[in-house]
Each structure stands twice: as C-alpha cells, then as structure tokens.
Amino acid sequence: MAHYKIATKTDTMLVFPKISLRPEVVDYLKEGFLNKELLASIGHQEAERHFQTLLTCLSHPPSYTCVRASVHLASLEDIRRKLGEELKKQTCASEGEELEIDTHPSVPDVLLIPVVGPRCVQQLSSEVVAGVQCGNAVLRGAHVFAPGILACPKYMKSGDTVSVFSDVEGKCTRGAFGFHGKRTFVGNGVAEKDRADIFGTGETIRGVGVRMTEPLYWTPSFDGVLPRLAFLQNLPSVVVGHVLGPQPGERVLDMCAAPGGKTCHIAALMKDRGEVVALDRIRNKIELIRQNAERLQLSSVKAFCFNSTKVVCDDIIGDQEGPPFASESFDRVLLDAPCSGLGQRPNMMSTWSLKEVCSYPPLQRSLFHAAVHALKRGGVLVYSTCTVTLAENEEQVAWALRTFPRLTLQPQEPRVGGDGMPGAGLTPEQLGLLQRFRPELSWEAAATTPLAKRADGDTIGFFIAKFQKN
C-alpha cells in the first residue's frame, strides 16, 4: 500500500500565519507558558520557542485524522477493512493513491489516517473568501458550505473553478466581490451555486457552495461513511474514556455531555451494561446525544437537559432516574469542562476577549464542586479540557487538591500525553500523574518521528486529570 509523504515541521511552519488572537490574550497565554517554575526548569529561550511554536501549530491541522471504531459492534480489524473499502471510493486529487489506515499502539479502538499536506496547489485568479470557521473545517476535510461564503466574483456561476481563501481576521464584508485583507489560501474547488443563489435571495442558503477538489491539506470526507462503525474524534477525547475506566454495571455521570461522543464511548466501554447519565444545559443538544446513542445501539445512555452545577440535591434520598440526584450517586464522573477551547486545531483565529477567556475557571470550579458531591466514596473523577491555559488545567488541579482533601491524583492508562506543565505549584510527582497534550513539542521532532508515535503529540491541545475520592 502506498504511503503519502507527511509534511515535516520545515514544510508546514510557513504555510499559515500564527493563530490570530487579541494582543491581551497572547500576553495572558505567554505569561502562563513563561511562568517562573517553567523558566527555572527549561530556561527562557526554550520556553519562548515552545510558545511561539504553539501559536503557529494551532493554525495548522494535525498530521492525521483520528477515528474511534465502534468495537462493541464489530472487531477493529473488520472496521479497518470496511473503512479502507469506503475510502478507496475517494481520491486524493492528483496523487490518486490509497491511504494507509494505522492502528494505535496503546489505544485499542483507534484508527489513524494520515493527512496529506501541505500539497502543491496552484492558486487561481477567481477567488472565494470564506469565514475563518469555514476555512478551519476545510483543513479537516470539509467542503465550503454556502453560509460560510463571505465574498466571491461578481459573475460566479455553478461549475466555475475557484480558489478558496479564509478570512483570518474576520474583516471581510459579507456579499463583497473580493477581499484583499489578511487571508490565507486553503485550496481550490468547483462552485456548486451561482453568486445570485448565495447572496441574491436575502435568505440563508444551505448546502455546499464550493466542492473542494484540490485542498491544501487532504483528508477523506467522512460524510455518510460507516456512521455506526467509524466516529470522528480527536485522540485525547478517546483517551479520556479509557482513563475514566468505566466498568459494566456501574452508574456513570457525564456532566457536560453534548454532542455525546464521550458519552457513547463510555457506554460502549461498559458493554452497554449499567447506566450513563448525560447532562447538558442546551436543550437541542440533548436530542443529538440521544440520536448518537441510538445510532450506536447503546441503550444505557440517559440524556437530560439540566444545569450540572445543580446536579446534587441534599433533600433527595435514594436513586431516581433524572436529575437532580442524591449525593454520592455515581461510581464515576466525567467533567469534560466548558473551556476557552484554545487547544483546538486547526484554528486560525479567535476573537475572544481576555474577559471571556478568564470567565471559565469560576464555572469549572462550580462544576467541580458538584462532581465531587455526586461521586461515591472510592469513585473516580476525571477532569478534562481542550485548552492550553495554565489557569484551566494545572491550576485547577492544585485548587482541587487544596479544596477537597479526600481527592487524590491517580495514574492514568493509557499514557499517551506528556506530564503536566510546571507553574501551579504541583510537585514533579503530581505533574507526572497528569496528561497534557502539547502539539508544539511534537512539531519540534516532526521530521524524525513515525506517524503512529507523532499521533500521541500532534493532536489538539488537551488536558486530563484523574482523581479518586477516598
């Protein structure tokens, strides 16, 4: 089976600019990544280099696509074979070769598919400008949907070949004929709609606006591909379920569950025996959790629209089906907390203010209080985020250990990420019990690291802590 060349750090560093953030947010992040403990450990020059690399790699996609296989429905090898057959129907434009589907050496239900890129794609004179979120999606294998198009040529017709750019600062006016501000090229495609269809009706037009034929980074589309057997999920998000370690017959709480990927993984790991209570505050997301569970044939999932900070009520005695619950009702609790999301990749821009970024730690602590009260003695609590800030990760662990003396940090299996980052006053032993996924460190050794090993680090920025209630 042919292998595509995976881009090295040298190839990719200059493809996109660093993630566009407000200056005060950059300063805030830098303060965390150049804190006194870290500087004493690795020195200023090394810490500064890691931080600048982080800002660059956040705007680029990881070098692989991670698929969680529904091994409760079929064997990993059977899913791998079927996925390969489906992907043969897609082509990588000019290359036209097969992609190898790798297994992960320590996560038993993961398949890895290399992302091909950056590829040599010639820019065209006819240009479409898409919003930054749309541009991010293109880098992960999506087409350009019509609502994401901000500007296109005056006489663009369905069937025209166009170059697609992402507006990385959010300054393009919707409906413009062109845009010459800061933007970045993400590939070529074929228009599926006329300009008049996109902008001329006064209504939001749905469906694909540009079908990507030569994306700068190529990864297969999973739209409609093995919906029951292959679930797109970032590697750290799969690791979380294994670290939680749910067992058949247990009662597990997923506090911030939507859209339900981790919820369904937990239920599958329990062999669908027991109960997984999934909560989320947004009502229309609850139906999405239920649909995912139904599609994956998981009857143990019970989803409710509820504010998880109020999940425990001291007036309740005994078990009941829906929230709130009596204290110490759950064997295991997953708090995949709402966070600033500054570890997501690819992400070319965040418009969030420093106030918005700093609004999450208080909410996380409120949820943590509820999680500890909901957890049985001897039970396991896993706290995770998809962000890189010290305040939402290691500092929250240090706070939790001070606030809840009955909590102790536990070893994590599988061990895929690196140690926690110094800066919150945790001991080296405590940092060694945490998992922080730091994509900037993976980029440092990208040229000499095999894909299966790069997958451990070249992912989104993520954090996992595991506690036991004694």
BAMAR-801550 format. One record per residue (C-alpha): chain; residue number from 1; x, y, z. Coordinates in steps of 0.5 Angstrom, whole numbers. Layout:
% BAMAR-801550
<A NUM <X Y Z>>
...
END
This chain:
% BAMAR-801550
<A 1 <0 0 0>>
<A 2 <3 7 -2>>
<A 3 <5 12 3>>
<A 4 <4 19 2>>
<A 5 <9 24 5>>
<A 6 <7 27 11>>
<A 7 <10 34 12>>
<A 8 <15 36 16>>
<A 9 <16 42 21>>
<A 10 <20 45 16>>
<A 11 <15 44 11>>
<A 12 <9 47 15>>
<A 13 <11 52 19>>
<A 14 <11 58 14>>
<A 15 <4 55 11>>
<A 16 <-1 59 15>>
<A 17 <1 65 20>>
<A 18 <0 64 27>>
<A 19 <-7 64 30>>
<A 20 <-10 71 31>>
<A 21 <-11 73 38>>
<A 22 <-13 79 41>>
<A 23 <-6 82 44>>
<A 24 <-8 82 51>>
<A 25 <-10 74 50>>
<A 26 <-3 73 47>>
<A 27 <0 76 53>>
<A 28 <-4 72 58>>
<A 29 <-2 66 55>>
<A 30 <5 68 55>>
<A 31 <5 69 62>>
<A 32 <3 62 63>>
<A 33 <8 59 58>>
<A 34 <14 63 61>>
<A 35 <12 62 69>>
<A 36 <18 62 74>>
<A 37 <17 55 75>>
<A 38 <18 53 68>>
<A 39 <23 58 66>>
<A 40 <27 55 72>>
<A 41 <26 48 69>>
<A 42 <28 49 62>>
<A 43 <30 57 61>>
<A 44 <27 63 58>>
<A 45 <30 61 51>>
<A 46 <27 54 51>>
<A 47 <20 57 54>>
<A 48 <20 62 49>>
<A 49 <21 58 43>>
<A 50 <16 53 45>>
<A 51 <11 58 46>>
<A 52 <12 61 39>>
<A 53 <11 54 36>>
<A 54 <5 53 40>>
<A 55 <2 60 36>>
<A 56 <4 57 30>>
<A 57 <2 50 30>>
<A 58 <-5 52 33>>
<A 59 <-7 55 26>>
<A 60 <-5 48 22>>
<A 61 <-9 41 22>>
<A 62 <-6 35 26>>
<A 63 <-2 30 21>>
<A 64 <-7 25 22>>
<A 65 <-15 24 23>>
<A 66 <-17 20 29>>
<A 67 <-23 15 28>>
<A 68 <-26 12 34>>
<A 69 <-28 5 32>>
<A 70 <-35 2 35>>
<A 71 <-31 -4 37>>
<A 72 <-37 -6 41>>
<A 73 <-41 -7 34>>
<A 74 <-35 -10 30>>
<A 75 <-28 -12 31>>
<A 76 <-23 -7 30>>
<A 77 <-20 -10 24>>
<A 78 <-27 -11 21>>
<A 79 <-28 -4 22>>
<A 80 <-21 -2 19>>
<A 81 <-22 -7 13>>
<A 82 <-29 -3 11>>
<A 83 <-26 4 12>>
<A 84 <-21 2 7>>
<A 85 <-26 0 2>>
<A 86 <-30 6 3>>
<A 87 <-24 11 3>>
<A 88 <-22 7 -4>>
<A 89 <-28 11 -7>>
<A 90 <-25 18 -5>>
<A 91 <-19 20 -9>>
<A 92 <-13 25 -7>>
<A 93 <-14 29 -13>>
<A 94 <-7 29 -17>>
<A 95 <-4 24 -12>>
<A 96 <-9 18 -13>>
<A 97 <-6 13 -8>>
<A 98 <-9 10 -3>>
<A 99 <-8 12 5>>
<A 100 <-6 7 10>>
<A 101 <-10 6 16>>
<A 102 <-6 5 22>>
<A 103 <-8 3 29>>
<A 104 <-6 6 35>>
<A 105 <0 2 39>>
<A 106 <-4 3 46>>
<A 107 <-11 6 45>>
<A 108 <-15 -1 42>>
<A 109 <-21 3 39>>
<A 110 <-17 8 35>>
<A 111 <-15 8 27>>
<A 112 <-11 14 25>>
<A 113 <-11 16 17>>
<A 114 <-5 21 15>>
<A 115 <-7 28 13>>
<A 116 <-3 29 6>>
<A 117 <0 36 6>>
<A 118 <1 42 5>>
<A 119 <1 40 -2>>
<A 120 <3 44 -8>>
<A 121 <-3 47 -11>>
<A 122 <-3 53 -16>>
<A 123 <-8 59 -14>>
<A 124 <-13 61 -19>>
<A 125 <-15 68 -21>>
<A 126 <-22 67 -19>>
<A 127 <-23 67 -11>>
<A 128 <-28 66 -6>>
<A 129 <-27 68 1>>
<A 130 <-30 64 7>>
<A 131 <-30 66 14>>
<A 132 <-25 63 19>>
<A 133 <-29 57 22>>
<A 134 <-31 55 15>>
<A 135 <-23 55 13>>
<A 136 <-22 51 19>>
<A 137 <-27 46 17>>
<A 138 <-24 46 10>>
<A 139 <-17 44 13>>
<A 140 <-20 38 16>>
<A 141 <-23 35 10>>
<A 142 <-30 39 9>>
<A 143 <-33 43 3>>
<A 144 <-35 50 3>>
<A 145 <-42 51 5>>
<A 146 <-46 57 3>>
<A 147 <-47 60 9>>
<A 148 <-39 61 10>>
<A 149 <-38 64 4>>
<A 150 <-37 72 5>>
<A 151 <-34 74 -2>>
<A 152 <-34 71 -9>>
<A 153 <-33 74 -16>>
<A 154 <-39 78 -19>>
<A 155 <-41 73 -24>>
<A 156 <-39 67 -21>>
<A 157 <-43 61 -24>>
<A 158 <-44 54 -21>>
<A 159 <-39 50 -25>>
<A 160 <-33 55 -24>>
<A 161 <-27 53 -21>>
<A 162 <-24 58 -16>>
<A 163 <-19 59 -10>>
<A 164 <-22 59 -3>>
<A 165 <-19 63 2>>
<A 166 <-20 64 9>>
<A 167 <-21 71 12>>
<A 168 <-17 70 18>>
<A 169 <-18 77 22>>
<A 170 <-26 77 21>>
<A 171 <-26 83 17>>
<A 172 <-29 81 10>>
<A 173 <-36 84 9>>
<A 174 <-41 79 7>>
<A 175 <-43 80 0>>
<A 176 <-37 83 -3>>
<A 177 <-34 82 -10>>
<A 178 <-27 81 -7>>
<A 179 <-23 82 -1>>
<A 180 <-15 84 0>>
<A 181 <-14 84 7>>
<A 182 <-11 79 11>>
<A 183 <-13 72 9>>
<A 184 <-10 65 8>>
<A 185 <-10 60 2>>
<A 186 <-14 53 3>>
<A 187 <-14 50 -3>>
<A 188 <-18 50 -10>>
<A 189 <-25 48 -11>>
<A 190 <-31 48 -16>>
<A 191 <-37 53 -15>>
<A 192 <-44 49 -13>>
<A 193 <-48 55 -13>>
<A 194 <-48 62 -17>>
<A 195 <-47 68 -14>>
<A 196 <-54 70 -14>>
<A 197 <-56 64 -10>>
<A 198 <-51 65 -5>>
<A 199 <-53 73 -4>>
<A 200 <-58 75 -8>>
<A 201 <-64 72 -5>>
<A 202 <-64 75 2>>
<A 203 <-64 69 6>>
<A 204 <-59 64 8>>
<A 205 <-58 59 3>>
<A 206 <-56 52 5>>
<A 207 <-52 46 2>>
<A 208 <-45 46 -1>>
<A 209 <-43 53 -4>>
<A 210 <-36 50 -6>>
<A 211 <-34 43 -7>>
<A 212 <-26 42 -5>>
<A 213 <-22 39 -11>>
<A 214 <-15 41 -9>>
<A 215 <-15 42 -2>>
<A 216 <-8 45 1>>
<A 217 <-9 39 6>>
<A 218 <-13 33 4>>
<A 219 <-16 28 9>>
<A 220 <-22 24 7>>
<A 221 <-29 26 8>>
<A 222 <-33 22 13>>
<A 223 <-40 25 11>>
<A 224 <-44 18 11>>
<A 225 <-38 14 12>>
<A 226 <-40 8 16>>
<A 227 <-44 12 21>>
<A 228 <-45 7 26>>
<A 229 <-38 4 26>>
<A 230 <-33 10 25>>
<A 231 <-34 16 29>>
<A 232 <-29 22 28>>
<A 233 <-26 24 35>>
<A 234 <-19 27 37>>
<A 235 <-15 22 40>>
<A 236 <-14 26 47>>
<A 237 <-22 25 47>>
<A 238 <-22 18 46>>
<A 239 <-16 17 51>>
<A 240 <-21 21 57>>
<A 241 <-26 15 56>>
<A 242 <-20 10 57>>
<A 243 <-17 14 63>>
<A 244 <-24 14 66>>
<A 245 <-24 7 66>>
<A 246 <-32 5 67>>
<A 247 <-34 -2 68>>
<A 248 <-40 -6 67>>
<A 249 <-46 -5 72>>
<A 250 <-43 2 74>>
<A 251 <-47 8 74>>
<A 252 <-43 14 71>>
<A 253 <-45 21 70>>
<A 254 <-42 25 64>>
<A 255 <-43 33 67>>
<A 256 <-42 37 60>>
<A 257 <-44 31 55>>
<A 258 <-46 35 48>>
<A 259 <-45 32 43>>
<A 260 <-45 26 46>>
<A 261 <-38 23 43>>
<A 262 <-35 21 50>>
<A 263 <-42 19 53>>
<A 264 <-43 14 48>>
<A 265 <-35 12 48>>
<A 266 <-37 11 56>>
<A 267 <-43 7 55>>
<A 268 <-39 2 50>>
<A 269 <-33 1 54>>
<A 270 <-38 -1 59>>
<A 271 <-41 -6 54>>
<A 272 <-48 -2 55>>
<A 273 <-49 -5 62>>
<A 274 <-50 0 67>>
<A 275 <-53 7 67>>
<A 276 <-49 13 63>>
<A 277 <-53 20 65>>
<A 278 <-51 25 60>>
<A 279 <-53 32 62>>
<A 280 <-52 39 58>>
<A 281 <-56 46 59>>
<A 282 <-57 47 52>>
<A 283 <-64 43 50>>
<A 284 <-63 42 43>>
<A 285 <-56 38 44>>
<A 286 <-60 33 48>>
<A 287 <-63 30 42>>
<A 288 <-56 30 39>>
<A 289 <-54 26 45>>
<A 290 <-60 21 44>>
<A 291 <-59 20 37>>
<A 292 <-52 19 37>>
<A 293 <-53 13 43>>
<A 294 <-59 10 38>>
<A 295 <-55 10 32>>
<A 296 <-49 6 36>>
<A 297 <-54 2 39>>
<A 298 <-53 4 46>>
<A 299 <-59 3 51>>
<A 300 <-55 5 57>>
<A 301 <-55 13 56>>
<A 302 <-60 17 59>>
<A 303 <-60 24 57>>
<A 304 <-63 30 61>>
<A 305 <-63 38 60>>
<A 306 <-60 40 66>>
<A 307 <-55 45 69>>
<A 308 <-50 41 72>>
<A 309 <-48 46 78>>
<A 310 <-54 44 81>>
<A 311 <-54 36 80>>
<A 312 <-54 34 87>>
<A 313 <-60 36 92>>
<A 314 <-59 34 99>>
<A 315 <-66 33 100>>
<A 316 <-66 27 95>>
<A 317 <-66 20 99>>
<A 318 <-64 14 94>>
<A 319 <-64 13 87>>
<A 320 <-68 17 82>>
<A 321 <-68 17 74>>
<A 322 <-67 24 73>>
<A 323 <-63 30 76>>
<A 324 <-62 33 81>>
<A 325 <-59 27 85>>
<A 326 <-57 25 92>>
<A 327 <-50 26 94>>
<A 328 <-45 20 92>>
<A 329 <-50 17 87>>
<A 330 <-45 16 82>>
<A 331 <-39 11 81>>
<A 332 <-35 15 76>>
<A 333 <-36 22 74>>
<A 334 <-33 25 68>>
<A 335 <-32 33 68>>
<A 336 <-30 35 61>>
<A 337 <-31 42 63>>
<A 338 <-33 48 59>>
<A 339 <-27 52 57>>
<A 340 <-23 57 53>>
<A 341 <-22 52 47>>
<A 342 <-15 55 46>>
<A 343 <-12 48 44>>
<A 344 <-17 46 38>>
<A 345 <-13 45 32>>
<A 346 <-14 48 26>>
<A 347 <-16 55 29>>
<A 348 <-13 61 25>>
<A 349 <-17 66 29>>
<A 350 <-20 67 36>>
<A 351 <-24 74 37>>
<A 352 <-25 72 45>>
<A 353 <-23 78 50>>
<A 354 <-19 77 56>>
<A 355 <-25 77 60>>
<A 356 <-28 72 56>>
<A 357 <-22 67 57>>
<A 358 <-22 68 64>>
<A 359 <-29 67 65>>
<A 360 <-28 60 65>>
<A 361 <-24 58 71>>
<A 362 <-30 60 76>>
<A 363 <-35 56 72>>
<A 364 <-30 50 72>>
<A 365 <-30 50 80>>
<A 366 <-37 51 81>>
<A 367 <-38 44 77>>
<A 368 <-32 41 80>>
<A 369 <-36 42 87>>
<A 370 <-42 39 84>>
<A 371 <-38 33 81>>
<A 372 <-34 31 88>>
<A 373 <-41 31 92>>
<A 374 <-44 27 86>>
<A 375 <-38 22 87>>
<A 376 <-39 16 91>>
<A 377 <-33 14 96>>
<A 378 <-28 10 93>>
<A 379 <-30 13 86>>
<A 380 <-26 16 80>>
<A 381 <-27 23 78>>
<A 382 <-24 25 71>>
<A 383 <-23 33 69>>
<A 384 <-21 35 62>>
<A 385 <-21 41 58>>
<A 386 <-19 42 51>>
<A 387 <-15 48 52>>
<A 388 <-8 50 54>>
<A 389 <-8 55 59>>
<A 390 <-5 54 66>>
<A 391 <-11 57 70>>
<A 392 <-16 52 67>>
<A 393 <-11 46 68>>
<A 394 <-6 45 73>>
<A 395 <-8 51 77>>
<A 396 <-15 48 77>>
<A 397 <-12 41 80>>
<A 398 <-8 45 85>>
<A 399 <-14 48 87>>
<A 400 <-18 42 88>>
<A 401 <-13 38 92>>
<A 402 <-13 44 97>>
<A 403 <-20 45 97>>
<A 404 <-22 37 97>>
<A 405 <-17 34 102>>
<A 406 <-21 27 100>>
<A 407 <-19 27 93>>
<A 408 <-12 24 91>>
<A 409 <-9 24 84>>
<A 410 <-9 17 80>>
<A 411 <-4 14 75>>
<A 412 <-7 14 68>>
<A 413 <-8 9 63>>
<A 414 <-7 9 57>>
<A 415 <-1 14 58>>
<A 416 <-1 18 51>>
<A 417 <0 25 53>>
<A 418 <6 28 57>>
<A 419 <7 31 64>>
<A 420 <3 37 67>>
<A 421 <7 44 66>>
<A 422 <10 47 72>>
<A 423 <7 53 74>>
<A 424 <2 52 79>>
<A 425 <6 49 85>>
<A 426 <5 42 84>>
<A 427 <10 37 85>>
<A 428 <14 33 80>>
<A 429 <11 27 82>>
<A 430 <4 30 82>>
<A 431 <5 33 75>>
<A 432 <7 26 73>>
<A 433 <0 24 74>>
<A 434 <-3 29 69>>
<A 435 <-3 28 62>>
<A 436 <-2 35 58>>
<A 437 <-2 34 50>>
<A 438 <3 39 48>>
<A 439 <3 40 40>>
<A 440 <8 45 40>>
<A 441 <13 39 43>>
<A 442 <11 34 37>>
<A 443 <13 40 32>>
<A 444 <20 40 35>>
<A 445 <21 33 33>>
<A 446 <16 32 27>>
<A 447 <21 31 22>>
<A 448 <24 24 25>>
<A 449 <18 22 29>>
<A 450 <14 16 26>>
<A 451 <6 18 25>>
<A 452 <4 13 30>>
<A 453 <8 16 35>>
<A 454 <7 23 33>>
<A 455 <0 22 34>>
<A 456 <1 22 41>>
<A 457 <3 29 41>>
<A 458 <1 32 34>>
<A 459 <-6 33 36>>
<A 460 <-10 38 39>>
<A 461 <-8 42 46>>
<A 462 <-12 38 51>>
<A 463 <-11 36 59>>
<A 464 <-13 30 63>>
<A 465 <-13 29 71>>
<A 466 <-16 23 74>>
<A 467 <-18 23 82>>
<A 468 <-20 18 87>>
<A 469 <-25 20 93>>
<A 470 <-22 17 99>>
END
